[in-house]
Amino acid sequence: EYVGRYAAGQWDIEVVEKNGRLDYGMRLTDAPEVTEAMRTLFEAKRTEAVFIDVDLLAVAAAPGSPVGAFIRDASGRIEFFRTGLRLATRLH
């Protein structure tokens, strides 16, 4: 239920499942001043995550501190993904 794309302004966050864990990464959607080389380097960075509580993620290699959280709407569906200072709305 967590897998999908989430939008946060000029960023999209893609959450996928890999080997029973979640993996997420960000990509720029609207940043014309960023060179293609910088964009490719940035977008290659992904985070493998594990759940440390309900809807709360930590980096798999260092599960001591939360790095992301899924936020549900009133009916219990995933509506947002928060990581760092970004709050991203679920697209699908």
N, C-alpha and C positions, 0 to 999 in steps of 0.2 A: 504493500500500500504506500510505501515511501518513494518508490522509484518514479522518476519523472523529471520534468523541467520546471524550474522556478525562476521568475523574473524579478530583478532588483535594479530598476533604472537601466543604466548602460551595461549591466551584467546579466547574464543568464547563468544559473547554476544547474548542472545536470547531475542527477543522482541515479546511479546504476547499481545492480547487484552483481558481485563477483565472488565466486567461491563461498557463498553464504554470508558475505559481509557487504556492507554498503561502501561505495566508492563515490566520491563527488569531486567535481571540478568546476571552475568558473571560466566563462569566456566573455570577452567584450563583444557587445552587440552594436555599440555606437561610440567609437573613439577614433575618428579619422586621423588624429595627430599621432597615433601609435603606429610605429612601423610594423610591417608584416613579420619581421624577425623577432621583434619584442613580443608581439601578439602570440606567435608560435611558441616561444619560450615560456611565456606566462601560462598559456593554456595547456602546456604539457604537464604542469604541476597538478597532481590529483592527490586526494586524501583518502586513504583506506581507513574506514571508521568501524567502531563496534559500539553497541548499545551498552551504556553503563546504568541506565535507568529507563523508565518508560519514556519513549520519544526523545531521549537525550543521548548524544553521541560523543565519543572521545576518539582520538587518533589511536588506531589499532596498536601501533608500536609503543605508545605511552598512554595507557588508558586511565591515568590518574586525574586528568582535568577535562571537563567538557569543552567541546569545540563547536557543537551544533545542537540545535533543538528543533523538532517539528512541533508546530502549534496547530491545534485542531479547532474547528468551528463548533458551534453549539450542538450539531448533530454527530460530532465525533470524527468527521472526515478531516484529513490533513489539508490545511489551507495555506500554511506558510512554512518556510524553512529559514531559520535564523542561524547565521554563522558570522562570527566576528561582529562587526557593526552593521551588517547587512540583514535586512528582513526581506525575504523574497516570497512573492506570491506564486502559488502553484498554478502552472499553465495547463498541465494535463497529467 
